[in-house]
Amino acid sequence: MELRSDFTKRVVVLPENEHWRPSPIAGVERKMLDRIGDEVARATSIVRYAPNAKFSSHVHEGGEEILVLEGEFIDEHGIYPAGTYIRNPIGTAHKPSAGPDGTLIFVKLHQFDKHDTEQKCIRTNQADWLRGSVPGLIVLPLHSFETENVALVRWAPKTIFNTHQHWGGEEIFVADGLFQDEHGKYPKGSWLRSPHLSQHTPFTGPEGALIYVKTGHLPIQN
C-alpha cells in the first residue's frame, strides 16, 4: 500500500478527509496519514484505542514515535497520560494498551535512522517551555538527531510567524486550536507535510494553536 508517499508534494489531511480503519487488533483503529507498506509499514497515523483495549507485543524494527493526545497510553514500562511524548528506537519492544477511558495517539513507525538510538519519555505538561523566536510563541524541544528536529509549539491567539523556507521539509500535526497560513486553515486533528524548500507564513487567529512540528527529515531533491 502506498498513501501520500510522494515526499516532493505538499499534502494536507483535514480531520474529515480520512475515516477510521480497523487494525488487526479488536478495539484498535487508525486514520492513515501516510504509508508505504502493508501491516509492517513506514507509516504516520492517528490511532484510537477503545477503553482497556490491548495491542499485541511487538518489536520496533524501524522505531516508534508517539504523542499521546487523549486518555492514558499504557505498557509494561509505565502509564503515559495525554501530553506524553515517547520515542522507542529500533530494537525496543512493548505490549501497549489503553486505560479505562481509551486513548488517542499520533504515531510514526519505521522512520528512525539506525544510529538514532535515544529512548525518550517526556511529560510535556510538566516540562519547562522556552520562549519562541517571535512574541506569542513558546517552544518545547523534544528531539534532535542530525538534521531532524522535533518540537511542540504553542501559539498564543493572533500570533504571526516570519515567512520561512523548509530545508529538509516540515511536518505538522495540529494538537489543539486552529493553525493557519496563506494556503488555508487547519483545525485540531489536521496533518500537513511540506517538501524540501517549500515555504509559508503561518499565523493564528483568536483560537491560538498547539502543534507538533518535525523539520529536516524529508528527502532532499537536487
MOCORKA-V975189 format. One record per helix or strand of 3 or more residues. SS is the DSSP state (H for helix, E for strand). FROM is the first residue (numbers start at 1). TO is the last residue. If there is no record, write none. Layout:
SS,FROM,TO
SS,FROM,TO
This chain:
E,11,13
H,15,17
E,28,37
E,41,49
E,64,75
E,78,81
E,84,88
E,97,109
E,120,123
H,124,126
E,137,145
E,148,155
E,164,166
E,170,181
E,184,187
E,191,194
E,198,200
E,203,215
